[in-house]
Amino acid sequence: MKKAAVVILNWNGVKLLEQFLPSVIQFSPEAKIYVADNASTDASVTFVKANFPSVTIIENKSNFGFAQGYNEALQFVEEDIYALVNSDIEVTENWLQPIINLFENEPSTAIIQPKLLDFKNKAYFEYAGAGGGFIDKYGFPYCRGRIFETLEKDNGQYNDTTEIFWASGACFFIRKDIYRELNGFDADFFAHQEEIDLCWRAFNKGHKIKYCGSSTVYHVGGATLEAGSPRKTFLNFRNSVWMMLKNLPASQLFSVLFIRMCLDGIAGVQFLLQGKPKHLWAVLCAHYYFYTHMLRFLRKRDAFQSKQYYKIKSVVYRYFFKNGKVFDVNF
């Protein structure tokens, strides 16, 4: 049995599979390749069966979204390392071996992300994960190579291997045993920020998350859920506060959440001033869902939450008031 499994979650993405699956097959001799299909209504399954007989297809019974979709499919995958890869990812030659080597040489490393560049502008980092992710005190995510909407050019500045706080779900490597220890992604998230939640839970249990700059992939981004859609706004705002409720240290839980909710309110007002009332409504709906599910998410808290989850207090303040638009190691 091969050590690694490349698992591509698909929903009505036959055109993406046609475009990107060949590179995965060509450059992944170390891995067994799976397509986990979320009950697509297009020709995805028949296309893969007809054109790529070496690929194993797992057919989920419904469109479970990203989180539960992977949880359902990975029950049937027994390789030691899972590479969870979006259907809009183009991989490169030798993308797997540096990451497999890291896992073999560092038993405490549980999760790894490769360098994530923009498929549409390959000289630049891609929004979803860039050179590895962090969050600030109030749960706002940022990356080496991407702060909010500002993307850095890849000049080799993140060719290193280093510890990070979260790895992008666009191309997410995790040990099978750790995935199962953590009971996988939180299915309540459906999509967006479930990978940050999983990394935070791994971090709270003492596992390491790494970025490997010697492995490169290219990501289209927004191919499944259109960037800038109210639905995406809703999921990001809702899932972010749910994630914080689950993982913040008890001593900071309510004070940090209160400030975050206020900042979300300011973001909602900005949406309104920008002529985006649907996005304001999405923020309001996200907060409604947060309050109505608060007790259930409080029950999901683990016994221990690390106090050292952030490197800077506010990436919002640094970005908008201090012109901190490029990642700095002295954050």
C-alpha positions as CSV (number, residue, x, y, z in Angstrom):
1,M,0.0,0.0,0.0
2,K,1.2,3.5,-0.8
3,K,1.9,5.8,2.1
4,A,-0.1,8.8,0.8
5,A,-3.6,9.2,-0.5
6,V,-4.5,12.2,-2.7
7,V,-8.2,12.8,-2.1
8,I,-10.1,15.2,-4.3
9,L,-13.5,16.3,-3.1
10,N,-15.8,17.0,-6.1
11,W,-19.2,18.4,-6.6
12,N,-20.4,19.1,-10.1
13,G,-16.8,19.8,-11.1
14,V,-16.4,17.7,-14.3
15,K,-14.7,20.6,-16.1
16,L,-12.2,21.1,-13.2
17,L,-11.5,17.4,-13.1
18,E,-10.9,17.4,-16.9
19,Q,-8.4,20.3,-16.5
20,F,-6.5,19.4,-13.3
21,L,-6.8,15.7,-12.6
22,P,-4.2,14.8,-15.3
23,S,-1.4,16.8,-13.4
24,V,-2.3,15.1,-10.2
25,I,-2.0,11.7,-11.8
26,Q,1.2,12.6,-13.6
27,F,3.1,14.0,-10.7
28,S,1.8,11.8,-7.8
29,P,3.5,8.3,-8.3
30,E,3.9,8.1,-4.5
31,A,0.2,8.2,-3.8
32,K,-3.1,6.5,-4.5
33,I,-5.5,8.9,-6.0
34,Y,-9.2,9.2,-5.0
35,V,-12.1,11.3,-6.2
36,A,-14.6,11.7,-3.4
37,D,-17.8,12.8,-5.2
38,N,-20.5,14.7,-3.2
39,A,-23.5,13.3,-5.1
40,S,-22.8,15.3,-8.3
41,T,-25.6,15.8,-10.8
42,D,-23.2,16.4,-13.7
43,A,-21.0,13.8,-15.5
44,S,-18.2,13.8,-13.0
45,V,-18.3,10.2,-12.0
46,T,-18.8,8.8,-15.5
47,F,-16.0,11.0,-16.8
48,V,-13.5,9.8,-14.2
49,K,-14.5,6.2,-14.7
50,A,-14.1,6.5,-18.5
51,N,-10.9,8.4,-18.6
52,F,-9.0,7.7,-15.5
53,P,-9.5,4.0,-14.5
54,S,-6.5,4.2,-12.0
55,V,-8.5,6.7,-9.9
56,T,-10.6,5.2,-7.1
57,I,-14.0,6.9,-6.8
58,I,-15.8,7.2,-3.5
59,E,-19.5,8.2,-4.0
60,N,-21.0,10.1,-1.1
61,K,-24.8,9.8,-0.7
62,S,-25.4,13.6,-0.7
63,N,-23.7,16.9,-1.1
64,F,-22.3,17.1,2.4
65,G,-20.2,20.2,1.8
66,F,-16.4,20.3,2.4
67,A,-16.3,19.3,6.0
68,Q,-18.7,16.3,6.2
69,G,-17.9,15.4,2.6
70,Y,-14.4,14.6,3.6
71,N,-15.4,13.0,6.8
72,E,-17.7,10.6,4.9
73,A,-15.1,9.7,2.2
74,L,-12.1,9.3,4.4
75,Q,-13.7,6.5,6.3
76,F,-12.7,4.4,3.3
77,V,-9.1,5.6,2.9
78,E,-6.4,3.7,4.8
79,E,-3.2,5.3,3.6
80,D,-1.1,6.8,6.4
81,I,-1.1,10.4,4.9
82,Y,-4.1,12.2,3.6
83,A,-3.5,14.9,1.0
84,L,-6.9,16.7,0.7
85,V,-6.7,18.6,-2.6
86,N,-9.3,20.9,-4.1
87,S,-10.5,20.0,-7.6
88,D,-9.1,23.4,-8.8
89,I,-5.5,22.7,-7.8
90,E,-2.7,22.2,-10.3
91,V,0.2,20.3,-8.8
92,T,3.8,20.3,-9.9
93,E,6.6,17.8,-10.3
94,N,7.9,16.5,-7.0
95,W,5.2,18.2,-5.0
96,L,4.6,15.2,-2.7
97,Q,8.1,13.9,-1.8
98,P,9.2,16.9,0.4
99,I,6.1,16.7,2.4
100,I,6.3,12.9,2.8
101,N,9.9,13.3,4.0
102,L,8.8,15.9,6.6
103,F,6.2,13.5,8.0
104,E,8.8,10.7,8.1
105,N,11.5,12.8,9.8
106,E,9.2,14.7,12.2
107,P,6.9,12.5,14.2
108,S,5.4,15.5,16.0
109,T,4.3,17.2,12.8
110,A,0.6,16.4,12.2
111,I,-0.4,18.8,9.4
112,I,1.5,20.3,6.5
113,Q,0.7,22.8,3.7
114,P,2.7,23.4,0.5
115,K,3.4,26.8,-1.1
116,L,0.1,28.0,-2.6
117,L,0.4,30.2,-5.6
118,D,-2.3,31.8,-7.8
119,F,-3.1,29.7,-10.9
120,K,-4.3,32.8,-12.7
121,N,-1.2,34.8,-11.9
122,K,1.5,32.3,-11.1
123,A,4.0,34.9,-9.9
124,Y,1.8,35.7,-6.9
125,F,0.6,33.9,-3.8
126,E,-3.0,32.7,-3.6
127,Y,-5.5,34.0,-1.2
128,A,-6.6,30.7,0.4
129,G,-3.3,29.9,2.1
130,A,-0.3,31.5,0.5
131,G,2.8,30.7,2.6
132,G,0.9,29.3,5.6
133,G,-1.6,30.8,8.0
134,F,-2.0,32.4,11.4
135,I,-4.8,34.1,13.3
136,D,-4.8,37.2,15.4
137,K,-6.2,37.5,18.9
138,Y,-9.7,38.1,17.6
139,G,-9.7,35.2,15.1
140,F,-9.0,37.0,11.9
141,P,-6.9,34.8,9.6
142,Y,-3.9,36.0,7.7
143,C,-1.0,34.4,5.8
144,R,2.6,34.7,5.0
145,G,2.1,36.3,1.5
146,R,-1.5,37.5,2.0
147,I,-2.9,40.0,4.5
148,F,-6.7,40.5,3.8
149,E,-6.9,41.3,0.1
150,T,-3.2,42.2,-0.4
151,L,-1.2,39.4,-2.1
152,E,2.6,39.3,-2.3
153,K,4.7,38.4,-5.3
154,D,6.6,35.1,-4.8
155,N,10.3,36.2,-4.8
156,G,11.4,33.1,-2.9
157,Q,10.9,34.8,0.5
158,Y,8.8,31.8,1.7
159,N,10.8,28.9,0.4
160,D,11.5,27.8,3.9
161,T,10.0,25.1,6.1
162,T,8.5,26.6,9.2
163,E,5.8,26.1,11.9
164,I,2.5,27.9,11.2
165,F,-0.9,28.0,13.0
166,W,-3.2,26.7,10.2
167,A,-2.9,25.1,6.8
168,S,-5.2,25.8,3.9
169,G,-7.9,23.4,3.1
170,A,-7.2,23.9,-0.6
171,C,-4.2,21.6,-0.2
172,F,-4.1,20.1,3.2
173,F,-1.9,17.2,4.4
174,I,-2.7,15.4,7.6
175,R,-1.7,12.1,9.2
176,K,-4.6,9.6,9.1
177,D,-4.2,8.8,12.8
178,I,-4.4,12.5,13.8
179,Y,-7.4,13.1,11.5
180,R,-9.2,10.3,13.2
181,E,-8.0,11.3,16.7
182,L,-9.6,14.7,16.2
183,N,-12.8,13.2,14.6
184,G,-12.1,15.0,11.4
185,F,-13.6,18.3,10.4
186,D,-16.5,19.8,12.3
187,A,-19.4,19.0,10.0
188,D,-21.5,21.9,11.3
189,F,-19.2,24.3,9.4
190,F,-20.2,22.8,6.0
191,A,-17.5,24.9,4.3
192,H,-15.0,27.6,5.1
193,Q,-12.7,27.8,8.1
194,E,-13.2,24.2,9.1
195,E,-9.5,23.6,8.4
196,I,-8.5,26.4,10.8
197,D,-10.8,24.9,13.4
198,L,-9.2,21.5,12.9
199,C,-5.7,23.0,13.1
200,W,-6.6,24.8,16.3
201,R,-7.8,21.6,17.9
202,A,-4.6,19.9,16.8
203,F,-2.6,22.8,18.2
204,N,-4.4,22.6,21.5
205,K,-3.4,18.9,21.7
206,G,0.3,19.7,21.2
207,H,0.5,18.7,17.5
208,K,2.6,20.8,15.1
209,I,1.4,22.4,11.8
210,K,4.1,23.1,9.2
211,Y,4.5,24.9,5.9
212,C,6.8,23.3,3.3
213,G,8.0,25.8,0.8
214,S,9.8,23.2,-1.3
215,S,6.4,21.9,-2.5
216,T,4.4,24.1,-4.8
217,V,0.8,23.9,-6.1
218,Y,-1.4,26.4,-8.0
219,H,-4.9,27.2,-6.9
220,V,-7.7,28.8,-9.0
221,G,-9.8,29.8,-6.0
222,G,-13.5,30.5,-5.8
223,A,-14.3,27.7,-8.3
224,T,-17.0,26.1,-6.1
225,L,-18.5,29.1,-4.3
226,E,-18.1,32.4,-6.0
227,A,-15.7,34.8,-4.2
228,G,-17.6,37.8,-2.8
229,S,-20.9,36.0,-2.6
230,P,-23.2,36.7,0.4
231,R,-23.3,33.0,1.0
232,K,-19.5,33.0,1.4
233,T,-19.7,36.0,3.7
234,F,-22.3,34.2,5.9
235,L,-20.2,31.1,6.2
236,N,-17.0,32.9,7.0
237,F,-18.5,35.1,9.7
238,R,-20.6,32.3,11.2
239,N,-17.8,29.7,11.2
240,S,-15.2,32.1,12.6
241,V,-17.2,32.9,15.8
242,W,-18.2,29.2,16.1
243,M,-14.5,28.3,15.9
244,M,-13.6,30.8,18.5
245,L,-16.3,29.6,20.9
246,K,-14.9,26.1,20.6
247,N,-11.2,26.9,20.9
248,L,-10.5,30.1,22.8
249,P,-8.9,29.7,26.3
250,A,-11.5,30.0,29.0
251,S,-10.0,33.1,30.6
252,Q,-10.3,35.0,27.3
253,L,-13.5,33.5,25.9
254,F,-16.2,36.1,26.5
255,S,-14.0,39.2,26.4
256,V,-12.4,38.3,23.1
257,L,-15.7,37.1,21.6
258,F,-17.4,40.3,22.6
259,I,-14.8,42.4,20.8
260,R,-14.9,40.2,17.8
261,M,-18.7,40.6,17.6
262,C,-18.3,44.3,17.7
263,L,-15.8,44.2,14.9
264,D,-18.2,42.1,12.9
265,G,-20.8,44.8,13.5
266,I,-18.4,47.4,12.1
267,A,-17.8,45.2,9.1
268,G,-21.6,45.0,8.6
269,V,-21.9,48.8,8.6
270,Q,-19.1,49.0,6.0
271,F,-21.0,46.6,3.8
272,L,-24.0,48.8,4.0
273,L,-22.0,51.9,3.1
274,Q,-20.4,50.1,0.2
275,G,-23.9,49.4,-1.2
276,K,-23.8,45.7,-0.3
277,P,-27.0,45.2,1.8
278,K,-27.0,41.4,1.1
279,H,-23.6,41.1,2.8
280,L,-24.9,43.1,5.8
281,W,-27.8,40.6,6.0
282,A,-25.3,37.7,5.8
283,V,-23.4,39.1,8.8
284,L,-26.6,39.5,10.8
285,C,-27.7,35.9,9.9
286,A,-24.3,34.6,10.9
287,H,-24.6,36.2,14.3
288,Y,-28.2,34.8,14.7
289,Y,-26.9,31.3,13.9
290,F,-24.1,31.8,16.4
291,Y,-26.5,32.7,19.2
292,T,-29.0,30.0,18.5
293,H,-26.3,27.3,18.5
294,M,-24.1,28.7,21.3
295,L,-24.8,26.0,23.8
296,R,-24.1,23.2,21.4
297,F,-20.7,24.6,20.5
298,L,-19.8,25.3,24.1
299,R,-20.2,21.5,24.6
300,K,-17.6,20.9,21.9
301,R,-14.9,22.6,23.8
302,D,-11.9,20.4,24.8
303,A,-10.6,20.2,28.3
304,F,-7.5,22.3,27.4
305,Q,-7.1,25.4,25.2
306,S,-3.6,26.9,24.7
307,K,-3.3,30.6,25.5
308,Q,-0.5,31.0,22.9
309,Y,-2.7,30.8,19.8
310,Y,-1.8,34.2,18.3
311,K,1.3,36.2,17.4
312,I,-0.2,39.6,17.1
313,K,-3.2,41.2,18.8
314,S,-5.0,42.7,15.8
315,V,-4.1,42.2,12.2
316,V,-7.1,44.6,11.5
317,Y,-5.4,47.5,13.3
318,R,-2.0,46.7,11.8
319,Y,-3.5,46.5,8.2
320,F,-5.9,49.5,8.2
321,F,-4.2,51.9,10.6
322,K,-0.4,51.0,10.4
323,N,-0.3,50.2,6.7
324,G,0.9,46.6,7.5
325,K,0.0,45.1,4.2
326,V,2.9,42.7,3.9
327,F,3.7,39.8,6.3
328,D,6.5,40.6,8.7
329,V,8.3,38.0,10.8
330,N,8.2,40.6,13.7
331,F,4.4,40.6,13.7
